């Protein structure tokens, strides 16, 4: 993909693949183009050149119902959780069923029993079944992010885009959340693209690391190969010295 904003090239011929069952960490300094990748993948913006395939479907020319059908298969996880605090964890997870049931059921929270079972199973998978009826705003940050993961499971997503999902969490909670994402990717054969600032988490939990710098792809390699030389290539030698 190539994407320009007026005189600025945000992405310059960037190409990579996320496979089913794989957690890919997207890393790079601020302004590298990570957010633009996510915007192109969700068709919030359209690339100026190149194309995006989701589950084998080119989405660049899709509109209306066809685009909605593809987006339904893409789960989004954000840094700020995007939960409704006054609702229970279960009700927040049930919001992930929006693409599968009538809108009025979401608005009134009158879901069929089968959908409630899907949501409860998703909460159980992330270790929060005992918190199902607890208000979301009474949960810890790490627990709220796991509710957000349960929501994309209830959505029955086949692709997950996680945009800095652990930036606001303490190290222990962050490691727990990234670990859950990795395990879910493998168990459910979901492709997960996770933008991260924390390179140590990328090394420890990702299968591959895709690195951008100045809108260009500078690395696409197994996480185990992301050594000091790779770090310096992505972030610069001064950043490497500061991290030691």
C-alpha positions as CSV (number, residue, x, y, z in Angstrom):
1,X,0.0,0.0,0.0
2,X,0.9,3.6,-0.6
3,X,-1.0,6.4,1.2
4,X,-0.4,10.1,1.0
5,X,-1.9,13.0,2.9
6,X,-1.2,16.1,0.8
7,X,2.6,16.4,0.7
8,X,3.2,13.7,3.3
9,X,3.7,10.1,2.3
10,X,2.4,8.2,5.3
11,X,2.9,4.7,3.7
12,X,5.4,4.1,1.0
13,X,4.9,0.7,-0.8
14,X,4.3,-1.2,2.4
15,X,3.4,-4.9,2.0
16,X,3.0,-7.7,4.5
17,X,0.7,-10.6,5.4
18,X,-0.9,-11.8,8.7
19,X,-1.8,-15.4,8.6
20,X,-4.4,-17.3,10.5
21,X,-3.3,-18.3,14.0
22,X,-0.5,-15.7,14.0
23,X,0.2,-12.7,16.3
24,X,2.1,-10.1,14.3
25,X,3.5,-7.1,16.2
26,X,3.5,-3.8,14.3
27,X,6.2,-1.6,15.7
28,X,8.0,1.6,14.9
29,X,8.6,5.1,16.2
30,X,5.8,7.7,16.4
31,X,4.9,8.9,12.9
32,X,6.1,5.6,11.3
33,X,2.7,4.9,9.7
34,X,1.2,2.4,12.1
35,X,-2.1,4.2,12.5
36,X,-2.4,4.7,8.8
37,X,-2.0,0.9,8.3
38,X,-5.0,0.3,10.6
39,X,-7.1,3.0,8.9
40,X,-6.4,1.4,5.5
41,X,-7.2,-2.1,6.8
42,X,-10.6,-1.0,8.1
43,X,-11.3,1.2,5.0
44,X,-11.6,4.3,7.1
45,X,-9.2,5.6,4.4
46,X,-8.5,4.2,1.0
47,X,-4.9,3.6,-0.1
48,X,-3.7,5.7,-3.1
49,X,-2.0,2.6,-4.6
50,X,-1.9,-1.1,-3.8
51,X,-4.7,-3.1,-2.2
52,X,-5.9,-4.8,0.9
53,X,-7.2,-8.4,1.1
54,X,-9.1,-9.6,4.1
55,X,-9.7,-13.4,4.3
56,X,-9.1,-13.5,0.5
57,X,-11.5,-10.7,-0.3
58,X,-10.1,-7.5,-1.9
59,X,-11.8,-4.8,0.1
60,X,-10.7,-1.7,-1.7
61,X,-13.7,-1.5,-4.0
62,X,-16.3,-2.8,-1.6
63,X,-19.2,-0.6,-0.5
64,X,-22.4,-0.9,1.4
65,X,-23.5,-4.4,2.6
66,X,-20.4,-6.1,1.1
67,X,-18.1,-3.9,3.1
68,X,-20.1,-4.3,6.3
69,X,-20.0,-8.1,5.9
70,X,-16.2,-8.0,5.8
71,X,-15.9,-5.5,8.6
72,X,-18.0,-7.9,10.8
73,X,-15.2,-10.3,10.6
74,X,-12.6,-7.8,11.8
75,X,-12.5,-7.3,15.6
76,X,-11.0,-4.0,16.9
77,X,-9.3,-3.6,20.3
78,X,-8.3,-0.2,21.4
79,X,-6.0,1.4,24.0
80,X,-8.9,2.9,25.9
81,X,-11.1,-0.3,26.0
82,X,-14.2,1.4,24.6
83,X,-16.5,-0.2,27.1
84,X,-19.8,1.3,28.5
85,X,-18.8,1.6,32.2
86,X,-22.3,1.4,33.7
87,X,-23.1,-1.8,31.9
88,X,-22.0,-5.3,33.0
89,X,-19.1,-7.1,31.5
90,X,-21.6,-9.5,29.9
91,X,-23.6,-6.7,28.3
92,X,-20.4,-5.2,26.9
93,X,-19.4,-8.5,25.4
94,X,-22.9,-8.9,23.9
95,X,-22.4,-5.7,22.0
96,X,-20.0,-7.8,19.8
97,X,-23.1,-9.6,18.5
98,X,-24.3,-6.4,16.8
99,X,-23.5,-7.8,13.3
100,X,-25.4,-11.0,14.0
101,X,-28.7,-9.9,15.6
102,X,-31.2,-7.1,15.1
103,X,-30.1,-3.7,16.2
104,X,-33.1,-3.4,18.6
105,X,-31.8,-6.4,20.6
106,X,-28.5,-4.6,21.2
107,X,-30.4,-1.4,22.2
108,X,-32.7,-3.2,24.6
109,X,-30.2,-5.8,25.6
110,X,-32.7,-8.6,24.9
111,X,-30.5,-11.2,23.3
112,X,-31.4,-14.7,22.4
113,X,-30.1,-17.4,24.8
114,X,-27.7,-18.7,22.2
115,X,-26.0,-15.3,22.0
116,X,-25.8,-15.0,25.7
117,X,-24.1,-18.4,25.8
118,X,-21.6,-17.2,23.2
119,X,-20.8,-14.1,25.3
120,X,-20.5,-16.1,28.5
121,X,-18.1,-18.6,26.8
122,X,-16.0,-15.7,25.5
123,X,-15.7,-14.3,29.1
124,X,-14.8,-17.7,30.4
125,X,-12.1,-18.0,27.7
126,X,-10.4,-14.7,29.0
127,X,-10.8,-15.8,32.6
128,X,-13.6,-13.4,33.6
129,X,-16.7,-15.6,33.8
130,X,-17.0,-14.7,37.5
131,X,-17.1,-11.0,36.6
132,X,-19.9,-11.4,34.0
133,X,-22.5,-9.4,36.0
134,X,-20.1,-6.8,37.4
135,X,-20.1,-3.2,36.1
136,X,-17.3,-2.7,33.6
137,X,-16.1,0.5,35.3
138,X,-15.5,-1.5,38.5
139,X,-13.0,-3.8,36.8
140,X,-9.2,-3.2,36.7
141,X,-7.7,-1.9,33.5
142,X,-6.3,-5.3,32.6
143,X,-9.7,-6.9,33.2
144,X,-11.5,-4.3,31.1
145,X,-9.1,-5.0,28.2
146,X,-9.8,-8.7,28.5
147,X,-13.6,-7.9,28.3
148,X,-12.7,-6.1,25.1
149,X,-11.0,-9.2,23.8
150,X,-14.0,-11.3,24.8
151,X,-16.2,-8.9,22.8
152,X,-14.2,-9.6,19.6
153,X,-14.5,-13.3,20.4
154,X,-18.3,-13.0,20.7
155,X,-18.2,-11.1,17.4
156,X,-16.7,-14.3,16.0
157,X,-14.0,-12.2,14.3
158,X,-11.5,-13.9,12.0
159,X,-9.1,-11.0,12.1
160,X,-8.2,-8.8,15.1
161,X,-6.6,-5.4,14.9
162,X,-5.3,-4.3,18.3
163,X,-4.1,-0.7,18.4
164,X,-1.7,-0.2,21.4
165,X,-3.9,-2.4,23.6
166,X,-1.6,-2.4,26.6
167,X,-0.2,1.1,26.6
168,X,-2.3,2.2,29.6
169,X,-1.7,-1.0,31.6
170,X,0.9,-1.9,34.2
171,X,3.6,-4.4,33.1
172,X,1.9,-7.4,34.7
173,X,-1.5,-6.7,33.3
174,X,0.0,-5.9,29.9
175,X,1.8,-9.2,29.8
176,X,-1.4,-11.0,30.7
177,X,-3.4,-9.3,28.0
178,X,-0.8,-9.9,25.3
179,X,-0.6,-13.5,26.4
180,X,-4.3,-13.9,26.0
181,X,-4.2,-12.4,22.5
182,X,-1.4,-14.8,21.5
183,X,-3.2,-17.8,22.9
184,X,-6.5,-16.9,21.3
185,X,-4.8,-16.4,17.9
186,X,-3.4,-19.9,18.0
187,X,-6.5,-21.7,19.5
188,X,-9.1,-20.0,17.2
189,X,-6.9,-19.6,14.1
190,X,-7.4,-15.8,14.2
191,X,-5.0,-13.5,12.5
192,X,-4.0,-10.8,15.1
193,X,-2.1,-7.6,14.1
194,X,-1.1,-5.8,17.3
195,X,0.5,-2.3,17.3
196,X,3.0,-2.1,20.2
197,X,5.4,0.5,21.6
198,X,6.8,-2.1,24.0
199,X,9.4,-4.0,22.0
200,X,10.1,-6.5,24.8
201,X,6.4,-7.6,24.6
202,X,6.7,-8.0,20.8
203,X,9.8,-10.1,21.2
204,X,8.3,-12.3,23.9
205,X,4.8,-12.9,22.6
206,X,4.6,-12.2,18.8
207,X,5.3,-14.7,16.1
208,X,6.6,-12.1,13.8
209,X,7.5,-8.4,14.0
210,X,6.7,-6.0,11.2
211,X,8.5,-2.7,11.6
212,X,7.9,0.7,10.0
213,X,10.1,3.7,9.9
214,X,9.1,6.9,8.1
215,X,6.3,5.2,6.3
216,X,8.6,2.4,4.9
217,X,8.7,-1.3,5.8
218,X,12.2,-1.8,7.3
219,X,11.7,-5.3,8.8
220,X,9.5,-8.3,8.6
221,X,11.0,-11.2,10.5
222,X,10.4,-13.8,13.2
223,X,10.2,-12.1,16.6
224,X,13.2,-14.1,17.8
225,X,15.4,-12.4,15.2
226,X,14.6,-8.9,16.5
227,X,18.0,-8.2,18.1
228,X,19.9,-5.0,18.9
229,X,20.8,-4.5,15.3
230,X,17.2,-4.7,14.2
231,X,16.2,-2.4,17.1
232,X,18.7,0.2,16.0
233,X,17.6,-0.1,12.4
234,X,14.0,0.7,13.4
235,X,14.5,3.2,16.2
236,X,18.0,4.5,15.6
237,X,21.3,3.9,17.5
238,X,20.5,6.7,20.0
239,X,17.3,4.9,21.1
240,X,19.2,1.7,21.4
241,X,21.7,3.3,23.7
242,X,19.0,4.9,25.8
243,X,17.2,1.6,26.3
244,X,20.3,-0.1,27.7
